[in-house]
Amino acid sequence: GPDSLSSEAISRAGTVLGDLCVEAGIGALPAPALTVDPCPPSLRSPAAGPASPMRFVPYNGAGALPAWSRGRDARRRVCVSFGL
């Protein structure tokens, strides 16, 4: 399920990114709008709250960067990372 330290991480992110938020005109880091949870539904804690499930893939091999990802697009892209 979601990391039990997530509220601490969100608080720290607000501190670290505070100046950038002000510069962007939003004042402070907004509350998370979505939790992405790689935990199987049968193992999810009821206390975890609503989450969007995702399938965990431990390794999918090396790959080439697709051409479409190198150019600018009218749509925004989101990068999700579960670590370094």
N, C-alpha and C positions, 0 to 999 in steps of 0.2 A: 504494500500500500504506500501511500504518500509518506515521505520522510517525516519522522516525528519532530525533526528540528526545522521544518519548513518555515514556521512562524518566525523563528530566530533568523533564518537566512533572509526572509523577506524584510525584516526590520533592518538588518545589516545592509541589504541592497539599497534601502531607502537612504541610509546614512551615506554610503559610498557614492550613490548616484544623485544625491541631493542637489549639488551645484548644476549638474547637467540638466536635471528636471527644471530648475529655475530658468536656466538659459533657454530651454525649449518652450518656456512659457506655461508649463503645467503646474508649477509650484512645488509639487511633491510627487513621489512615485505613487501611482494609483493602486488601489487594491487589485489583487489578481482577479481576472474575469473568468479564468478557466484553470482547472487542474487536470493535467494529463497523467493518467495512472497506468503504469505497465503491470500492475498487480492483477492476477485473475480475479474476476468478480467473486468467486467462491471464497477467496482469501482476504477480500477487502474488509476493513474494519467499518462497522456501521457508524462509528464516530468520525470517520474520515470526511464525510460530506460528499456532495455530488462531484463526479469526475468523469472525464471523457476517457474511455478505455483505449489502450493501444496494445498491439501485439509486440512482445519483446523478441527481437532477432539478435542473438548474441554476436553473430558475425556474418556478413554477407559477401565477403571477398573484396578484392580490389576492383576498382572501376574507373572509368574515364569521366572527367567532368563534362556533362552534356553542354553542347553549344548554346542552348537556350539560357543556361544559367550564367553565362558570361556577359550578356548584354543587359541594358536597362529595359524595364518593362513598365507599363502604366500601373500594373498591380504591385502591391507591396509584397515582400517575401518575409517569412518568419523562419528563423533558425532556432530549433529546439535542441538543447544539449543536456544530457544527464551527467555531465562532468567534463573533464578535460580530454 
